[in-house]
Amino acid sequence: MKNKAISTLLLLYLFCSGCAVFSPQKDNSKFYTLGDHSVSGVKFTEIDRKVIVINLLLDEIPSYADYPYIVTKSETNELIFSENSRWAEPFGDACIRVILEKLSAVIGDRVVIVSSMHTIGNTLICDYRISIDFDDVIYNEKEKSIVVKCVWSFFDQTQRRQICLHKYAKATAINAVTVADIVDGTRIALCELAENISEKICQLGVLEKKVECPSADHR
């Protein structure tokens, strides 16, 4: 009987306290995005039969990176997931957008790069495909750098054949003081990957009849 009375008093206390007991906690999350989200300097290409269309795809991304919270690697090989710093979108989508924008700016005016595959009946509307398989995309505290390792391939959709397959690994040194520094460093590292891809594709000569491949400053 005594226990029942105590339980009744506790329920009455919780009922009377209302929101004071279960008051919502402030969300201190900060959401970060890659890229500039700007139209300044964007060049438009009229789509016609002479334009080359390249489809850009992300095949694989590390499971630790496919996570809403920004992750870094400590000097003791510990993966540290930030409590409040989050990606504003799936990290893979952000990576592809940065690479797509950089490739579009570097390769030339006669190429249109898209990030999805479309078909009309049995007809593919893209000429080539770039596929990227990431092994690492992370800030390494010990090396003070953004480490990007991947394998990317270039495929001729019209001939149904793989033209090249490349392994890429680079550590982009940054002076990371804040999470924003890490985010900006990640963008720079991905732009460097895009420049590597564009350089290798231009060396193949498959686009040279229609495309001029200028160099570009990734900064």
Phi, psi and omega in degrees: 000319179297318180296323179295321179294319179297318179297319180296317179296322179294318178296319178296322180295316180294321180295317181289327181289327177057232184291345181296328180278317183253043181294136181295143179269145179292134177273114183265014182295143172242132185254129183244151179228152175266154179089170184267339185051050183227150176258001179294132179080002180285131178252140182252139180244129177286128182283123175213187185291340184272351182281136175270132181249124179246128178264125182256124184232145171256114182276321186208147175217143181303145182298327180293332180277335180276063189213142186293333182267139181294131185242143176227163179252124182282174178292342179258022178066023176266134174276121184251116178265121182298143179284326187240339184272119187231157172279141182280352179206168176306132187300322179299320178297319180295318179299313182297321181296317179296314180295318179300314181296320180290317178300317180298324181284332188266317191293317179146177185278341185262016179234135173245126180251130181238162182244027175204153182265132177234146176228149173239103188066238177259010184259123175277137180264012174243150181267323182225164178225133172251123179243135182238132178239104183278134171261326181210135168212095188201154173273124180259110183298323182294318181269352182054050183205160172269119181264124177236120176230134182199170169238128178234150182230155179238121188239133177271108182290328183288325181260354181056050180215147176278127183272317180206160178220124186233142171261135184231134176210126180206143175250116181265110183291135176219155175262085187274112175255324182235170175298324179300325177296319179294318179298313180294322177295323177296319178298316179298317180298321178291325176295323177295322175297316179299321178294321177298316179297313182296321179298314181294320180295319179295326178293335179293332179082002183287340182253354192296335180289336183241344191232135170264134186248086181283161173277159182216148177274120183290347177281000000 
